[in-house]
């Protein structure tokens, strides 16, 4: 549980640090200034936005917010994406690995959107079923008002 909680808080930090790592790793392991560096300078903010969006969609799920911890599926998805960007920053031939990392980020984003929609749909159906039970009077929690009828003596002649 501690790992899932730590990664929950580390998501937005990774959205800043991983694009920086792409630039720093290129400076350390790269072969000088060329077109790849310019592409990284343009792509790094887009990667930051993508990672931030992935984190936001993941944290939008009620189950994640309630526990303040990621699920194991989230840990696996984020782990694969983060490792891909770390490797992309550490390899001199950045282009192919970076394309793979961006494709993984795109796939992870849509996977998390699908999970958010599925979870929200389940919660809405549950709530609507509860409202329907209340409307029909089938739930024991619905309170039926007590009616008191008082007859006056004037009508009894």
C-alpha positions in Angstrom: 0.0 0.0 0.0 2.9 2.4 0.7 4.2 2.1 -2.8 0.7 2.8 -4.3 0.4 5.9 -2.0 3.9 7.2 -2.9 3.3 6.8 -6.6 -0.1 8.6 -6.2 1.8 11.7 -4.9 4.7 11.3 -7.3 2.6 11.5 -10.5 2.7 15.2 -11.0 6.3 15.4 -10.0 7.1 12.9 -12.7 5.2 15.1 -15.2 7.9 17.7 -14.6 11.0 15.6 -14.0 10.7 13.1 -16.9 10.7 15.8 -19.7 13.6 17.5 -17.9 15.4 14.1 -17.9 14.9 13.8 -21.6 16.8 17.1 -22.1 19.4 16.4 -19.4 19.9 12.8 -20.6 20.4 14.0 -24.1 23.0 16.5 -22.9 24.9 13.8 -21.0 24.6 10.9 -23.4 24.0 12.6 -26.7 26.5 13.1 -29.5 26.4 16.9 -29.7 23.9 19.4 -31.0 21.8 18.4 -33.9 18.1 18.2 -35.0 17.3 15.7 -32.2 18.0 18.2 -29.5 15.7 20.8 -31.2 13.0 18.1 -31.5 13.4 17.3 -27.8 13.1 21.0 -26.8 9.8 21.1 -28.7 8.6 17.7 -27.4 9.5 18.1 -23.8 6.6 20.5 -22.9 4.2 18.3 -24.9 5.4 15.3 -22.9 4.9 17.2 -19.7 1.3 18.1 -20.7 0.7 14.4 -21.7 2.1 13.1 -18.4 0.1 15.7 -16.5 -3.1 14.8 -18.3 -2.4 11.1 -17.6 -2.1 11.9 -13.9 -5.2 14.1 -13.9 -7.3 11.4 -15.6 -6.0 8.8 -13.2 -6.7 11.0 -10.2 -10.2 11.8 -11.5 -11.4 8.3 -10.6 -13.3 8.3 -7.3 -11.7 5.0 -6.2 -8.2 6.5 -6.5 -9.2 9.7 -4.8 -11.0 7.9 -1.9 -8.0 5.7 -1.1 -5.4 8.3 -2.0 -3.5 5.5 -3.6 -3.2 4.1 -7.1 -4.5 0.6 -8.0 -2.0 -2.0 -9.1 -3.0 -1.6 -12.7 -2.3 2.1 -12.5 1.2 1.3 -10.9 1.9 -1.0 -13.9 0.7 1.4 -16.5 2.6 4.4 -15.0 5.7 2.3 -14.4 5.9 1.2 -18.0 5.4 4.8 -19.3 7.9 6.2 -16.8 10.6 3.6 -17.6 10.1 4.2 -21.3 10.9 8.0 -20.8 13.9 7.2 -18.5 15.3 4.9 -21.2 14.6 7.5 -23.9 16.6 10.1 -22.0 19.5 7.7 -21.4 20.0 6.3 -24.9 21.9 8.2 -27.5 19.6 7.0 -30.3 16.7 8.9 -28.7 14.3 9.1 -31.7 13.0 5.5 -31.9 12.7 5.0 -28.1 11.1 8.4 -27.7 8.5 7.5 -30.3 7.8 4.3 -28.5 7.5 6.2 -25.1 5.1 8.7 -26.6 3.0 5.9 -28.1 2.9 4.2 -24.7 1.9 7.6 -23.1 -0.9 8.0 -25.6 -2.1 4.4 -25.0 -1.9 4.8 -21.2 -3.9 8.0 -21.4 -6.8 6.4 -23.3 -6.7 3.4 -21.1 -7.1 5.6 -18.0 -9.9 7.5 -19.8 -11.7 4.2 -20.5 -11.3 3.2 -16.8 -12.6 6.6 -15.6 -15.7 6.3 -17.9 -16.4 2.7 -16.8 -16.1 3.5 -13.1 -18.3 6.6 -13.4 -20.9 4.7 -15.4 -21.0 2.0 -12.6 -21.4 4.7 -9.9 -24.1 6.5 -11.8 -26.1 3.3 -12.4 -25.8 2.4 -8.7 -27.1 5.9 -7.7 -30.0 5.8 -10.2 -31.0 2.3 -9.0 -31.0 3.7 -5.4 -33.2 6.6 -6.5 -35.5 4.3 -8.3 -35.9 2.2 -5.1 -36.6 5.3 -3.1 -39.2 6.4 -5.6 -40.9 3.0 -5.6 -40.9 2.9 -1.8 -39.0 -0.4 -1.7 -36.1 0.6 0.5 -36.3 0.3 4.2 -34.5 3.6 4.6 -37.4 5.6 3.0 -39.5 7.2 5.7 -43.3 7.0 5.2 -45.0 10.0 6.8 -47.5 9.3 9.6 -50.9 10.7 8.9 -53.2 11.5 11.8 -56.9 12.0 11.1 -59.0 13.9 13.6 -62.7 13.8 13.3 -64.7 16.6 14.8 -68.0 16.0 16.7 -70.0 18.3 14.4 -70.4 15.8 11.6 -71.9 13.1 13.8 -75.6 14.1 14.1 
